[in-house]
Amino acid sequence: MIDTSPLLTIRDFLRYAISRFRAAGLAHGHGATSALDEAAFIILESLKLPVDDINPWLEAKLLQAERDELARLIEARVTTKMPAAYLLKRTYMHGVPFYVDERVIIPRSFIGELIVKGLFDEAGLGFDVAPENVSSVLDLCTGSGCLAILAASTFHNASIDAADLSNDALDVARINLKDHDLEDRITLHQGNLFAAVQNQKFDLIITNPPYVATEEVEAFPAEYAHEPRMAHEGGADGFELVREIIKQAPKHLNKGGGLLCEIGLGREILEAEFPKLNFFWLDTEEAEGEVFFLKF
């Protein structure tokens, strides 16, 4: 354990953590994109302070127990390469808190922004996504249940189903449903893609499936390797599951319904393979053309 006697304030710990993280060459990208962001998150979440802005608290002096806990977390982040969200069992999407542990990928889907901000209600989309007009939603490959929970808060009149192959992931989703008091609104299903919901049909299917190529998964930095491999790996080119979802989705959509799917990079692969489909590519604040919407 480090000597915390010189570290008295939040500013002291922020500077110390950033220096340690940079010296250790840590990889960031699990809700924080830099050493500064991740250090701030660890400090604020550990102290049970609002995680959106560290500046009002910089000169706050810390109790010895608080200093010891922060030192422990910073040391653990450096020595284990465990993402901060796993160390703290907490992450946020658009201000909404979620429980996470090593049984699920740490939520960071671009679809969350599209759901919360309604960015896929655009001219030419041909789909009425006004909340009152969507009565059923499926979150496929739900993981921690985060997108299903965001969908429940946006589509107030909709029944929500969420499916995943991993029983471990569904156990984490159950924790989040309970935390958000949504156990009566969201139904969880275990199974391989649409087999989990059998013959059900939906107005909207949302999915952030595994879409990373096997070779890229093999080269992951340690932080990403802590996440379940099955939540990332999508076959030789990353799109094996995406292809299956595109092929199977039409029979699970109500008339006029649509599929919203995140695929990362490589849209030209899908456009070449499905030339008759009219992919509608959507942009977010941090990504261009990594999410598509389809009506069949």
Secondary structure as UniProt FT lines:
FT   TURN            5..6
FT   HELIX           10..24
FT   HELIX           35..46
FT   TURN            47..48
FT   TURN            51..52
FT   HELIX           55..57
FT   TURN            58..59
FT   HELIX           64..80
FT   HELIX           84..88
FT   STRAND          91..93
FT   TURN            94..95
FT   STRAND          96..98
FT   TURN            102..103
FT   HELIX           110..117
FT   TURN            118..120
FT   TURN            123..124
FT   HELIX           131..133
FT   STRAND          136..140
FT   TURN            143..144
FT   HELIX           146..154
FT   TURN            156..157
FT   STRAND          159..164
FT   HELIX           167..179
FT   TURN            180..181
FT   TURN            183..185
FT   STRAND          186..190
FT   HELIX           193..196
FT   TURN            197..199
FT   STRAND          202..207
FT   HELIX           214..218
FT   HELIX           222..225
FT   HELIX           229..231
FT   HELIX           240..248
FT   HELIX           249..252
FT   STRAND          253..262
FT   HELIX           267..273
FT   TURN            275..276
FT   STRAND          280..283
FT   STRAND          288..294
//
